[in-house]
Amino acid sequence: MVQRQAAWRRVVGLAISAGISTPGMCASLAYFDTYRRARLPANLVQAQRDLFGAHTYERTDRPGAYHTEWTKLARKGN
């Protein structure tokens, strides 16, 4: 699969450009990309959960659970 991924990506890209729905191929490519990564981009999901429900998030640079006052942080930036 690793050797054929360039062709796989080309086919999916061409299908999308042509407006052809290929949900199985797109989903399987996304799964393949997720499966082979050591670290996933879940930080955005964690931040959104923390913003809307104070669920806390984990950091990759230090242990523990963290919570940020996102609205206060946004006000400081304005």
Backbone torsions as a table, in degrees:
resi	resn	phi	psi	omega
1	MET	NA	-38.9	-179.3
2	VAL	-61.1	-39.4	-179.1
3	GLN	-69.0	-27.0	-175.9
4	ARG	-101.0	3.4	-174.1
5	GLN	-66.3	-30.5	178.7
6	ALA	-62.3	-44.2	178.0
7	ALA	-66.5	-40.4	177.9
8	TRP	-58.2	-46.3	179.9
9	ARG	-65.3	-38.5	178.2
10	ARG	-62.5	-45.9	-178.9
11	VAL	-62.5	-45.8	179.3
12	VAL	-62.5	-44.5	179.0
13	GLY	-61.8	-43.1	178.6
14	LEU	-64.8	-40.9	178.7
15	ALA	-62.4	-44.9	178.9
16	ILE	-62.7	-43.9	179.4
17	SER	-61.4	-32.5	-179.1
18	ALA	-88.1	-1.7	-179.9
19	GLY	76.1	23.4	179.8
20	ILE	-96.9	123.9	-179.3
21	SER	-75.8	121.9	176.7
22	THR	-132.7	65.9	-173.8
23	PRO	-61.2	-36.1	179.8
24	GLY	-66.1	-44.4	180.0
25	MET	-68.5	-39.8	179.4
26	CYS	-66.9	-45.0	-179.0
27	ALA	-66.4	-40.0	-179.7
28	SER	-68.9	-33.8	176.0
29	LEU	-67.4	-41.5	177.0
30	ALA	-63.3	-40.8	177.7
31	TYR	-63.6	-43.5	178.7
32	PHE	-58.8	-45.5	179.2
33	ASP	-63.4	-40.5	178.8
34	THR	-66.7	-43.3	-175.5
35	TYR	-64.8	-34.1	-174.2
36	ARG	-91.3	0.0	179.2
37	ARG	-89.6	140.4	175.3
38	ALA	-76.7	-37.7	179.0
39	ARG	-124.8	134.3	-178.1
40	LEU	-103.5	154.0	-179.6
41	PRO	-81.6	54.6	-179.4
42	ALA	-84.3	-2.6	-177.1
43	ASN	-60.7	-34.9	179.0
44	LEU	-66.1	-42.9	178.5
45	VAL	-62.8	-44.2	178.6
46	GLN	-61.4	-42.1	179.8
47	ALA	-64.5	-41.3	178.8
48	GLN	-64.6	-42.6	177.8
49	ARG	-62.0	-40.7	179.8
50	ASP	-66.7	-40.9	179.7
51	LEU	-62.6	-48.6	-172.7
52	PHE	-86.1	-19.4	-177.3
53	GLY	-142.7	11.3	-179.4
54	ALA	50.6	46.4	-178.0
55	HIS	-82.3	-9.0	-174.8
56	THR	72.3	167.8	178.9
57	TYR	-146.0	162.6	177.7
58	GLU	-106.8	150.3	177.6
59	ARG	-108.7	156.0	178.7
60	THR	-88.9	-14.9	-176.9
61	ASP	-96.5	-11.3	176.3
62	ARG	-157.5	151.5	-177.7
63	PRO	-75.1	162.0	175.6
64	GLY	112.5	171.9	177.8
65	ALA	-106.8	138.4	-175.5
66	TYR	-126.3	150.7	173.9
67	HIS	-132.8	137.4	179.0
68	THR	-118.6	139.4	173.2
69	GLU	-82.0	84.4	-171.6
70	TRP	-61.3	-39.7	-178.1
71	THR	-68.3	-37.9	176.6
72	LYS	-66.2	-39.7	178.9
73	LEU	-63.3	-40.5	179.4
74	ALA	-66.1	-38.2	179.3
75	ARG	-65.6	-36.5	178.9
76	LYS	-64.0	-33.1	-178.2
77	GLY	-74.7	-19.5	-177.5
78	ASN	-84.7	NA	NA
